[in-house]
Amino acid sequence: MKSKDKPIYLDYNASTPVAQGVVETMLPYFTEKFGNAGSDHVFGWDSREAVELAREQISGLLNCKPTGLTFTSGATEAANLALFGFCEKHKVKGKHIITCETEHKAVLDPMQALEKKGFEVTYLKVDRAGNIDLEDLEEAISSETILVCLMLANNETGLIHPMAEIEEIVHSKGAILMSDITQAVGKIPVNLEELNLDMAIFSSHKIYGPKGIGALYINKKNKVAIDPYVFGGGQEKGLRPGTLNVPGIVGFGKAAEIATSKMSVEPERMMKLKNKLENALGKIDGAIINCKHANRLPNTTNISFKDITGNLLLRKLKHLAVSRGSACTSNFVKPSHVLMSMGLSDELALSSIRISLGKETSDQDIEFAVNEVEKVVNSLKTAAV
């Protein structure tokens, strides 16, 4: 049962603890096998072999060619590398990009920067469940469209976009398709060969690997090419130069290997826990489970509470580590851009929480969380009367 001194962690979409097996695999590469992967001697060779093994392990999880993977410091860097590298290289063909209002800031912020460079960006709207209209997508693609960038699964709501249908539309129109697959990797099967994405980005620390390492996938079969915008050293085929983070890459690979081994059982276990959670929380007066009937990740729920002060809700839930799903600064709290795009009011968006489950989440944790949320919500309603 839960200790009063240790909150229950229910924010696995934000980050995950590094798996013990991952830590153990990484440790020798800090001390014994510390060589630079670019060095031409046994220490460098050992490191280089470890990097290539990790590339194979990750490609095994995603069913893609190892040669299509470029290691970065995370999905955010990978997004910048892909967006700027591709758009600058292909701007002679056109300067129109399509994305969605509910994308992660790692994509939306570079899009705004590209607009300042003269590119035109169309931000597709979403419905109350967070879905884009595929007809809107098709109509938005023109002869000037060079890139469509849509995430596979939303980090706040867990909504899964119909990527197979999106891929068919985008490629039939002659555009390139990029996707942020960060939240989907390790939670549901992601088969890059079948999805036929041209580019994809993702991170290690979402799948029980270390922080500070991620990857950009480029589909070589589709002959996608980007220009580098960082220079020096020529590592990673010149796309991402700099000394490779060998321990991080090794950990990333091991985390991918573990995720592959658990893919047949873990999504189903997560779904059962989420259903138990939502069935109970949905009975609370004024509770709204966002995207309830949409296709979502098995571990993610986003729930709003009517007539509740959002700041108080999060502070009172001190025994639970959950996410508001909003961007915060030291002086100002803004409602989630994802929930606002879905049509929620400022007040309702601010009184929403994201609960994301992980491998350590148990039935007892769900029961405790339900009791805690119900108790806090009811107390806040009583105080407001």
C-alpha positions, 0 to 999 in steps of 0.5 A: 500500500502507498506510503504517506511520504511517497506520492504515487507516480502517475505522470509516465507520459512526462518521463519514466524511471530508468529501468534497472536493466538499462542502468546496468547495461549503461554502467560499463560505458561510463568507466571501463568502455569509455572510448570515443566511438570515433576513435580508431582503436579498441576502445573506440571500436567497442563503443562503435559496436555498442552504438550499432547494436543499439541502433539494431535494438531500436529498429527491432522495436519499430520495424525499420532499417537501422541505417535510417536512425540518427541519434540526437539529444531527444525528440525536440532536437530531432524535430528541429533537425528534421523540420529545418533540414528538410524545409530549407533543402526543399523550399525551391519546390514550395514553402507550404507546411501543414500541421495541427493545432494540438501538436507538441511545442517541440513541433509548434515552436519550430513551425513558428520559427519557419514562418518567420523565415517565409514559410506558410504553415496551415494549422489544422483544427480538431473536433471535441475529441481531438481528431482532425478532419481528413477532408480538411487535410486533403483540401489543405494540400496544394502544389506548394505543400512540401511537408505534413507533420502530424503526431501519432499519439497526443501527449495530453489526451492519448488520442491516436491519429489514423496515420495509415489514412493520413499517409495515403492522403499525403503521399497521393498528393506528392507531399512528405509525411513526418510524425512525432511518434514519441508518446506511442513508442513503447505503449502500442506497436509502432511499425514504421515499415507499415506506416510508411512515414518519411520522417519520425522523431522520438525519445528514450526517456519515455520508454524507461531509458535515459534522458538526453538521447533520442532519434530521428528516423528518415525513410531511406526507401522513400529517398527522403533527404535533409540538409544538416544545420549543425556542423563539425565532426561529421558524426551520424553521417554528418546530420548530427555531428558531435561526440556520440553519447555512447552510454545514453545510446546503449541505454536507449537500445536496451530500453527498446529491447525491453519494450519489444519483449513486453509489447505482447502484454503491457498494452493490455494491462495498461488498458485494463487499469485505465478502464478501471480508473475511468469507470470510477472517476467518470462517476464523480459529479461534473467529471468529463473524460476527454476523448473518451470514445476516441482511439487513445493510448492504453495508458493515458486519460485526461479528465476535466472537473466542472466548477473546480479551481484548477490551481487548488485541485493540483495542490490538493492532490499532493499524494499523486504525481499527475500533470495539469497538461498546461504550460506554466511559467513562474508568474502565469498559468495558461490553459492547455493549448490542446484542450483549448483547441478541442473547444474547452473553456479556459476554466474547464481546461485549467481544471483538467488533469492528465493521468498517465500509467506505467509499468509500476502502476498497480491495481492498488495505485488505481484504487488509491488514486480514485479515492484521492481524486474523489475526496479532493474534488468533493472537498473543493465543491463543498468549500465553493458552496 
